[in-house]
Amino acid sequence: MMHRILLVSFILFSLLGTAHAQDGGHFSPAMQPEFQQDIAALPNIPQITLAATLVITEQQASISGNLEVIYTNTSTDTLNEMVFRLYPNYPSYGGQAAISNAQINGTAVTPALDSTASIVSLPLTTPLAPTEQVAVSMDFTSTVFAERAVLYAQYSYLGGNLALPNFFPLLSVYETGLGWWRNIAHPQGDAVYSATADFDVTLTAPANWVLITSGTQIESTDNADQTRTAHYVAPLMRDFALIASPNYQTVNGEQDGISIDVHYFSGGDDAANTTLRFAEEAVRIYNANFGEYPFAELDIVETRTTAGGIEYPGLVVVQSESWNSQELYLEIVTAHEVAHQWWYSLVGNDQTRDPWLDESLAQYSTALYFGEVHGADFEQGFFDSYTDSWQNFRNEHGDMVIGLSPSDYPDGAYFSFVYAKGPLFFKLLADTYGQDALIQALHAYFAAYRYQIATPAALQTVLEQSLSQDLDSLFLEWVGQTN
C-alpha cells in the first residue's frame, strides 16, 4: 500500500496552490471548457486524494487504500477536531468499513468512533483557526457482501454488480455555530450530506471489470497481474461514487457539449438507447431552464438497486426493473434522477434534514420536462397525479408540511408529502406569479448556490428577491418554517 508523508503533501499543496488557482491543473478535463475557471474560483474547498485497490471474490468485495485530505477552515469558528463518515457501517447500507493509521499533519492520532461506528472524530492537537489548513490522512477498508440487499441496495454486490457509493471515509460538513454534522438516522430517503470538494482518485481493479465513477478518467494502465489502474478526477463534486461490473456495455451520446454515457447489462440495448434519448432531452431542458451543467460528462448506469433510481454527482443509477419495465416509468425515473444533478449535486442541501429542497424540486423539474417533451396536458397530468397522491394520504391520515426530515414522517407519508405535495408548492408559485417568473427565480437560485449548500431560508430569500414578493405565509403553510 502506497503512502505519502502528509506534511510533505501539505507543503507541496501550498506551493502548488497558485498553479491550481490559475488553470485548474489536471482537473480541467472533467469540466466543460467554459467552466474550468470555476476550479480556480474555489481554491479553499477540500482537496481529496484517494488511492485504492478493489479485490473481488464470489462472497464479497473489498476496497482498501489511503485517503488524504487538505482541509481549509472556511468557517468563523476554531476547530478542535475533524469528522468523517463511514457510511458502509450504517444498518441501512449493510457493509463494513474501518480505518487505521490516522494522521494529522503527519502526526499519528487516535480516532474516536461513535456507537454506530459511522462517525469518526480525529482530534486536532493544535486548534484550527479560521483560514488555516490541515492535512489529514488515514488508511481504510470497506467491504460489501454478495447477495445481501439492505433498504435500497444502494451499497451492494448483487448479481455480479457492485454499487459502492460512499465507500471511503467521507468528510462531514462543518456548519458555523452548529459544529460537525453527525446525523445517523436513515430510515428512508438519502443518507449523505457533504460539501463540494476536488477529488483525485486512483483505483486498481480486476482488468475485466468495467468501472464507472463520478468525474472523468484521465489515465489507465494495464498491470502484469491482470489488474488495471485508472486515474480519475472529479473537481467541484460533493461525493465520488463507484459502480462496477464485468458485464457492462455502453452507448454514448452528447448534449450541449456534454458527453452522456449509458451503461447497461447485456440484452438491454433498446432500453439503453431509449434512456440515452431521455437523458439528452433532460439535460437540454434543465440547461435551458436552470443553468448549464458544468461537467464534461454524465453517466446513467443500470444497477440492481431496489429504488427506482439514485443520484450521485456526475452519475445516476436506474434499477434493472425500471430498465425493462414500461417506457413511461423509465422516462420518469431518468428525468427525475438527471434533475438531481441540478438539485443535490450542484446545489447541495442536507438531504437528511431538508429532503424537499432537492426531491420536491426534482419532481417539479420532471413535470416541466414532460411538459416540454410531451405537451401541456401531459405536464398537467403529472401535477394531477401529485395532487391525488397527497390528498389520498391527507384524507385518510391528515395533512403534514413538506419541510420535515425523513425520520419525522410515518410510514407511507414521506413520498406523499415530499414527492407529491412538495412539487405542488412550486406549482402554486408558478400559478400565482407566472411559470416564467418562477423559472427565472430558480435560475437565480441555481446561480447563487451552485457548488454551495442551500437551506430553506436561502431558497425563500432568492424567491422573494426574484419574484418581489413576501413569501412568509406560504412557506409557513407549506414548508412549516419561514425566514
C-alpha positions as CSV (number, residue, x, y, z in Angstrom):
1,M,0.0,0.0,0.0
2,M,1.4,3.4,-1.1
3,H,1.6,6.2,1.5
4,R,2.8,9.7,1.2
5,I,4.2,11.8,4.1
6,L,1.3,14.1,4.8
7,L,3.4,17.0,6.0
8,V,5.3,17.0,2.6
9,S,1.9,16.7,0.8
10,F,0.7,19.7,2.8
11,I,3.7,21.8,1.9
12,L,3.6,20.8,-1.8
13,F,-0.1,21.6,-1.9
14,S,0.6,25.1,-0.5
15,L,3.4,25.6,-3.1
16,L,1.3,24.3,-5.9
17,G,-1.9,26.2,-4.9
18,T,-1.1,29.1,-7.3
19,A,-0.9,26.8,-10.3
20,H,-4.2,25.2,-9.2
21,A,-5.8,28.6,-8.9
22,Q,-4.6,29.7,-12.3
23,D,-5.8,26.9,-14.6
24,G,-7.4,24.1,-12.6
25,G,-4.4,21.8,-13.3
26,H,-5.1,18.2,-14.2
27,F,-8.7,18.6,-13.0
28,S,-9.6,20.6,-16.1
29,P,-10.6,17.6,-18.4
30,A,-13.6,16.9,-16.1
31,M,-15.1,20.3,-16.7
32,Q,-16.6,21.9,-19.8
33,P,-14.1,24.5,-21.2
34,E,-16.2,27.5,-20.2
35,F,-16.4,26.2,-16.6
36,Q,-12.8,25.3,-16.0
37,Q,-12.2,28.6,-14.3
38,D,-14.7,27.6,-11.6
39,I,-12.0,25.3,-10.2
40,A,-9.7,28.3,-9.7
41,A,-12.5,30.3,-8.2
42,L,-12.9,27.8,-5.3
43,P,-9.3,27.2,-4.1
44,N,-10.3,26.6,-0.4
45,I,-12.7,23.6,-0.9
46,P,-11.3,20.3,0.4
47,Q,-8.7,18.6,-1.7
48,I,-9.3,14.9,-1.5
49,T,-6.8,12.2,-2.8
50,L,-7.8,8.6,-2.9
51,A,-5.6,5.6,-3.9
52,A,-7.4,2.2,-3.5
53,T,-7.5,-1.4,-4.7
54,L,-10.6,-3.4,-5.3
55,V,-10.5,-7.1,-4.6
56,I,-13.4,-9.3,-5.6
57,T,-14.4,-12.8,-4.7
58,E,-17.7,-14.7,-5.1
59,Q,-18.6,-14.0,-1.5
60,Q,-17.6,-10.3,-1.1
61,A,-15.8,-7.3,-2.5
62,S,-13.3,-5.2,-0.5
63,I,-11.8,-1.9,-1.4
64,S,-8.8,-0.8,0.6
65,G,-6.5,2.2,0.3
66,N,-5.4,5.6,1.6
67,L,-7.3,8.8,1.9
68,E,-5.6,12.2,2.1
69,V,-7.5,15.5,2.7
70,I,-6.2,19.0,2.6
71,Y,-8.9,21.0,4.5
72,T,-9.2,24.8,4.9
73,N,-11.3,26.1,7.8
74,T,-13.7,28.4,5.9
75,S,-15.9,28.9,9.0
76,T,-15.5,31.6,11.6
77,D,-15.1,29.0,14.3
78,T,-11.9,27.5,15.6
79,L,-12.0,23.7,15.1
80,N,-10.7,21.1,17.6
81,E,-11.4,18.0,15.6
82,M,-12.1,16.7,12.1
83,V,-15.1,14.4,11.5
84,F,-15.5,11.8,8.8
85,R,-18.4,9.4,8.0
86,L,-18.2,5.6,7.4
87,Y,-21.5,5.0,5.6
88,P,-21.0,1.3,4.9
89,N,-21.4,0.8,8.7
90,Y,-24.9,2.1,8.6
91,P,-27.5,-0.7,9.2
92,S,-29.2,0.7,6.0
93,Y,-26.0,0.0,4.0
94,G,-25.2,-3.4,5.4
95,G,-21.5,-3.4,4.8
96,Q,-18.4,-2.9,6.9
97,A,-15.8,-0.1,7.0
98,A,-12.8,0.6,9.2
99,I,-9.9,3.0,9.3
100,S,-6.3,2.8,10.6
101,N,-3.0,4.8,10.6
102,A,-4.9,8.1,11.1
103,Q,-2.6,11.2,10.9
104,I,-2.9,14.9,11.3
105,N,-0.2,16.9,9.6
106,G,2.0,13.8,9.6
107,T,1.5,13.0,13.3
108,A,-0.4,9.9,14.4
109,V,-3.7,10.5,16.2
110,T,-6.2,8.2,17.8
111,P,-9.6,8.2,16.2
112,A,-12.8,8.1,18.2
113,L,-15.9,6.2,16.9
114,D,-19.5,6.7,17.9
115,S,-21.7,3.8,18.9
116,T,-22.7,3.2,15.3
117,A,-19.1,3.2,14.1
118,S,-20.3,5.5,11.3
119,I,-18.8,8.8,12.8
120,V,-15.0,9.1,13.1
121,S,-13.6,12.0,15.1
122,L,-9.9,12.9,14.8
123,P,-8.6,15.3,17.5
124,L,-6.6,18.3,16.4
125,T,-3.8,18.8,18.9
126,T,-3.4,22.3,17.5
127,P,-6.8,24.0,17.1
128,L,-7.5,25.0,13.5
129,A,-8.3,28.7,13.3
130,P,-10.3,30.3,10.5
131,T,-8.5,30.3,7.1
132,E,-5.9,27.8,8.4
133,Q,-5.2,24.5,6.6
134,V,-4.7,21.0,7.9
135,A,-3.6,17.8,6.2
136,V,-5.4,14.6,7.2
137,S,-4.5,11.0,6.2
138,M,-5.9,7.6,7.0
139,D,-5.9,4.1,5.6
140,F,-9.3,2.4,5.1
141,T,-11.0,-0.8,4.1
142,S,-14.7,-1.1,3.0
143,T,-16.4,-4.4,2.4
144,V,-19.7,-5.4,0.8
145,F,-21.1,-8.9,1.0
146,A,-22.6,-10.8,-2.0
147,E,-26.3,-11.1,-2.4
148,R,-27.1,-9.1,0.7
149,A,-29.6,-6.3,0.0
150,V,-30.5,-3.7,2.7
151,L,-33.0,-0.9,2.3
152,Y,-32.5,0.3,-1.3
153,A,-29.5,-1.9,-2.0
154,Q,-27.6,1.3,-2.7
155,Y,-24.4,-0.3,-1.3
156,S,-24.5,-3.8,-2.6
157,Y,-22.9,-6.7,-4.6
158,L,-25.9,-8.3,-6.4
159,G,-25.8,-10.5,-9.5
160,G,-22.2,-9.6,-10.3
161,N,-22.9,-5.9,-10.0
162,L,-21.1,-3.7,-7.4
163,A,-22.6,-0.5,-6.2
164,L,-20.1,1.3,-4.0
165,P,-21.2,4.8,-3.2
166,N,-19.5,6.4,-0.1
167,F,-17.0,3.5,0.1
168,F,-14.3,5.7,1.6
169,P,-14.3,7.9,4.8
170,L,-16.3,10.9,3.6
171,L,-15.6,14.3,5.2
172,S,-18.6,15.5,7.1
173,V,-19.9,19.1,6.9
174,Y,-18.9,21.8,9.4
175,E,-21.7,24.3,10.0
176,T,-20.6,27.5,11.7
177,G,-22.1,27.8,15.2
178,L,-23.5,24.2,15.0
179,G,-20.4,22.1,14.6
180,W,-19.8,19.0,12.6
181,W,-22.8,17.2,11.1
182,R,-23.5,14.0,13.0
183,N,-26.9,12.7,11.9
184,I,-27.2,8.9,12.0
185,A,-30.9,8.4,11.3
186,H,-31.6,6.8,7.9
187,P,-35.0,5.0,7.9
188,Q,-35.7,6.2,4.4
189,G,-34.6,8.7,1.8
190,D,-31.0,9.7,1.3
191,A,-28.2,9.3,3.9
192,V,-25.4,11.6,2.8
193,Y,-24.7,15.3,3.5
194,S,-21.4,16.5,2.1
195,A,-19.7,19.6,0.8
196,T,-18.2,20.2,-2.6
197,A,-14.6,19.1,-2.9
198,D,-11.9,18.3,-5.6
199,F,-11.4,14.5,-5.9
200,D,-8.2,12.9,-7.3
201,V,-8.8,9.2,-7.3
202,T,-6.6,6.2,-8.4
203,L,-8.3,2.8,-8.5
204,T,-6.9,-0.6,-9.2
205,A,-9.3,-3.4,-10.0
206,P,-9.5,-6.7,-12.0
207,A,-8.9,-5.8,-15.6
208,N,-12.1,-7.5,-16.8
209,W,-14.3,-5.3,-14.6
210,V,-15.8,-2.1,-16.0
211,L,-15.5,0.8,-13.5
212,I,-17.9,3.7,-13.7
213,T,-17.4,6.7,-11.5
214,S,-18.1,10.3,-10.8
215,G,-15.8,12.6,-12.7
216,T,-13.6,11.8,-15.7
217,Q,-11.0,9.1,-16.3
218,I,-7.7,10.7,-17.4
219,E,-5.4,7.7,-17.5
220,S,-5.4,3.9,-17.5
221,T,-2.7,1.3,-17.2
222,D,-2.9,-2.5,-17.6
223,N,-0.8,-4.3,-15.0
224,A,1.0,-7.7,-15.2
225,D,-1.2,-9.3,-12.6
226,Q,-4.4,-8.9,-14.7
227,T,-5.5,-5.8,-13.0
228,R,-5.9,-2.3,-14.4
229,T,-5.1,1.0,-12.6
230,A,-7.2,4.0,-13.6
231,H,-6.9,7.6,-12.6
232,Y,-10.0,9.8,-12.2
233,V,-10.5,13.5,-11.5
234,A,-13.8,14.8,-10.1
235,P,-13.5,18.5,-9.3
236,L,-16.3,20.5,-7.7
237,M,-18.3,17.4,-6.7
238,R,-19.6,16.7,-3.2
239,D,-19.0,12.9,-3.4
240,F,-17.3,10.2,-5.5
241,A,-19.4,7.2,-6.5
242,L,-18.1,3.8,-7.9
243,I,-20.3,1.3,-9.8
244,A,-18.7,-1.8,-11.4
245,S,-19.5,-5.0,-13.3
246,P,-17.7,-7.3,-15.8
247,N,-20.9,-7.2,-17.9
248,Y,-21.5,-3.6,-18.7
249,Q,-22.0,-2.4,-22.3
250,T,-22.1,1.3,-23.1
251,V,-23.9,3.6,-25.6
252,N,-22.6,7.1,-26.0
253,G,-24.4,10.4,-26.7
254,E,-23.9,14.1,-26.4
255,Q,-25.9,17.2,-25.5
256,D,-24.7,20.8,-25.3
257,G,-21.1,19.6,-25.4
258,I,-21.6,17.2,-22.5
259,S,-20.7,13.5,-23.1
260,I,-23.7,11.3,-21.9
261,D,-22.8,7.7,-21.4
262,V,-25.4,5.0,-20.7
263,H,-24.0,1.8,-19.2
264,Y,-26.3,-1.3,-19.2
265,F,-26.3,-5.1,-18.9
266,S,-26.5,-7.5,-21.9
267,G,-29.8,-7.6,-23.6
268,G,-30.8,-4.0,-22.7
269,D,-29.8,-2.3,-25.9
270,D,-33.3,-0.9,-26.8
271,A,-33.8,0.4,-23.3
272,A,-30.2,1.9,-23.3
273,N,-30.8,3.8,-26.4
274,T,-34.2,5.0,-25.2
275,T,-32.6,6.1,-21.8
276,L,-29.9,8.0,-23.7
277,R,-32.6,9.9,-25.6
278,F,-34.4,10.7,-22.3
279,A,-31.2,11.9,-20.7
280,E,-30.2,14.1,-23.6
281,E,-33.6,15.7,-23.6
282,A,-33.5,16.2,-19.8
283,V,-30.0,17.9,-19.9
284,R,-31.2,20.1,-22.8
285,I,-34.3,21.2,-20.9
286,Y,-32.6,21.7,-17.5
287,N,-29.7,23.5,-19.0
288,A,-32.1,26.0,-20.7
289,N,-34.3,26.5,-17.6
290,F,-32.0,26.3,-14.6
291,G,-28.4,26.9,-15.8
292,E,-25.8,24.9,-17.5
293,Y,-24.4,21.6,-16.3
294,P,-20.7,22.4,-15.9
295,F,-19.1,18.9,-16.0
296,A,-17.7,17.2,-19.1
297,E,-19.7,14.1,-18.8
298,L,-22.8,12.4,-17.2
299,D,-23.2,8.7,-16.7
300,I,-26.5,6.8,-16.5
301,V,-26.0,3.3,-15.0
302,E,-28.2,0.3,-14.8
303,T,-27.9,-1.4,-11.4
304,R,-29.6,-3.8,-9.0
305,T,-30.8,-1.1,-6.7
306,T,-34.4,-1.6,-5.3
307,A,-35.1,2.1,-5.6
308,G,-36.2,3.3,-9.0
309,G,-33.1,5.4,-9.2
310,I,-30.5,7.1,-7.1
311,E,-28.5,10.2,-7.7
312,Y,-24.7,10.8,-7.3
313,P,-22.6,13.7,-8.6
314,G,-22.0,13.2,-12.3
315,L,-23.7,9.8,-12.2
316,V,-27.2,8.4,-11.7
317,V,-28.3,4.8,-11.3
318,V,-31.5,3.3,-12.6
319,Q,-32.7,-0.1,-11.3
320,S,-32.9,-3.0,-13.7
321,E,-36.6,-3.5,-13.2
322,S,-37.2,0.1,-14.4
323,W,-34.9,-0.6,-17.3
324,N,-37.1,-3.4,-18.5
325,S,-40.5,-2.0,-17.5
326,Q,-42.8,0.2,-19.4
327,E,-41.1,3.1,-21.2
328,L,-43.0,5.8,-19.4
329,Y,-41.7,4.8,-16.0
330,L,-38.2,4.6,-17.3
331,E,-38.6,8.1,-18.7
332,I,-39.9,9.4,-15.3
333,V,-37.0,7.8,-13.4
334,T,-34.4,9.2,-15.8
335,A,-35.8,12.7,-15.9
336,H,-36.1,12.8,-12.1
337,E,-32.6,11.5,-11.4
338,V,-31.0,13.7,-14.0
339,A,-32.7,16.7,-12.4
340,H,-30.8,15.8,-9.2
341,Q,-27.6,16.9,-11.0
342,W,-29.0,20.4,-10.5
343,W,-30.8,19.9,-7.2
344,Y,-28.5,17.9,-4.9
345,S,-25.2,17.6,-6.9
346,L,-24.7,21.2,-7.9
347,V,-27.0,23.0,-5.4
348,G,-26.4,20.9,-2.3
349,N,-28.6,20.6,0.8
350,D,-28.8,18.5,3.9
351,Q,-30.9,15.6,2.5
352,T,-31.4,14.2,6.0
353,R,-32.9,17.4,7.3
354,D,-34.5,19.1,4.3
355,P,-35.1,16.5,1.6
356,W,-37.8,18.6,0.0
357,L,-35.2,21.1,-1.2
358,D,-33.9,18.5,-3.7
359,E,-36.6,15.9,-4.1
360,S,-39.6,18.3,-4.5
361,L,-37.6,20.4,-6.9
362,A,-36.5,17.3,-8.9
363,Q,-40.2,16.3,-9.0
364,Y,-41.2,19.7,-10.2
365,S,-38.4,19.6,-12.8
366,T,-39.7,16.2,-14.0
367,A,-43.1,17.7,-14.7
368,L,-41.5,20.6,-16.6
369,Y,-39.6,18.0,-18.6
370,F,-42.7,16.2,-19.6
371,G,-44.4,19.5,-20.5
372,E,-41.7,20.4,-22.9
373,V,-41.3,16.9,-24.4
374,H,-45.0,15.7,-24.5
375,G,-47.1,18.9,-24.1
376,A,-49.0,20.9,-21.5
377,D,-51.7,18.2,-21.0
378,F,-49.0,15.7,-20.1
379,E,-47.5,18.2,-17.6
380,Q,-50.8,18.9,-16.0
381,G,-51.3,15.1,-15.7
382,F,-48.2,14.9,-13.6
383,F,-49.5,17.6,-11.3
384,D,-52.8,15.9,-11.1
385,S,-51.1,12.7,-10.1
386,Y,-49.2,14.5,-7.4
387,T,-52.4,16.0,-6.1
388,D,-54.1,12.6,-6.0
389,S,-51.2,11.0,-4.0
390,W,-51.1,13.9,-1.5
391,Q,-54.8,14.2,-1.0
392,N,-55.5,10.5,-0.7
393,F,-53.0,10.3,2.2
394,R,-54.2,13.5,3.7
395,N,-57.8,12.4,3.7
396,E,-57.0,9.2,5.5
397,H,-54.2,10.2,7.8
398,G,-54.2,14.1,8.0
399,D,-52.1,16.7,6.4
400,M,-48.4,17.4,7.1
401,V,-45.9,20.1,5.9
402,I,-43.2,19.3,3.3
403,G,-40.3,20.6,5.4
404,L,-39.7,17.6,7.8
405,S,-36.9,15.2,7.9
406,P,-37.5,11.7,6.5
407,S,-37.4,10.2,10.1
408,D,-40.3,12.6,11.1
409,Y,-42.7,11.1,8.5
410,P,-44.8,8.0,9.5
411,D,-44.9,5.0,7.1
412,G,-46.2,6.0,3.7
413,A,-46.1,9.7,4.4
414,Y,-42.6,10.6,3.1
415,F,-43.5,10.1,-0.6
416,S,-46.9,11.6,-0.3
417,F,-45.6,14.9,1.1
418,V,-42.0,15.3,-0.1
419,Y,-42.5,13.8,-3.6
420,A,-46.2,14.7,-4.2
421,K,-47.2,17.7,-2.2
422,G,-43.7,19.2,-2.5
423,P,-43.8,19.9,-6.3
424,L,-47.3,21.3,-5.9
425,F,-45.7,24.1,-3.7
426,F,-43.7,25.1,-6.7
427,K,-46.7,24.7,-9.0
428,L,-48.6,27.1,-6.7
429,L,-45.8,29.7,-7.0
430,A,-45.9,29.2,-10.8
431,D,-49.7,29.6,-11.0
432,T,-49.6,32.7,-8.7
433,Y,-46.7,34.6,-10.1
434,G,-46.2,33.0,-13.6
435,Q,-44.2,30.0,-14.6
436,D,-41.7,32.1,-16.5
437,A,-41.1,34.2,-13.4
438,L,-40.6,31.0,-11.2
439,I,-38.2,29.5,-13.7
440,Q,-36.2,32.8,-13.7
441,A,-36.2,32.6,-9.9
442,L,-34.9,29.0,-9.9
443,H,-32.3,30.0,-12.4
444,A,-31.2,32.7,-9.9
445,Y,-31.2,30.2,-7.1
446,F,-29.0,27.8,-9.1
447,A,-26.6,30.6,-9.9
448,A,-26.3,31.7,-6.3
449,Y,-25.8,28.3,-4.8
450,R,-24.0,26.2,-7.5
451,Y,-21.3,24.2,-5.7
452,Q,-22.6,25.5,-2.4
453,I,-25.1,24.3,0.3
454,A,-28.5,25.8,0.3
455,T,-31.2,25.9,3.1
456,P,-34.9,26.6,3.0
457,A,-34.2,30.1,4.2
458,A,-31.8,30.6,1.3
459,L,-34.4,29.4,-1.2
460,Q,-37.0,31.6,0.3
461,T,-34.7,34.7,0.1
462,V,-33.9,34.1,-3.6
463,L,-37.5,33.5,-4.5
464,E,-38.6,36.6,-2.6
465,Q,-36.0,38.7,-4.3
466,S,-36.6,37.4,-7.8
467,L,-40.4,37.4,-7.5
468,S,-40.5,40.7,-5.5
469,Q,-42.9,39.0,-3.0
470,D,-43.1,38.3,0.7
471,L,-43.5,34.5,0.9
472,D,-43.5,34.1,4.7
473,S,-47.1,32.9,4.8
474,L,-46.7,30.4,2.0
475,F,-43.5,28.9,3.4
476,L,-45.1,28.6,6.9
477,E,-48.2,26.9,5.5
478,W,-46.5,24.5,3.1
479,V,-42.9,24.1,4.4
480,G,-43.6,24.6,8.1
481,Q,-40.9,27.2,8.6
482,T,-40.0,30.7,7.3
483,N,-37.2,33.2,7.5
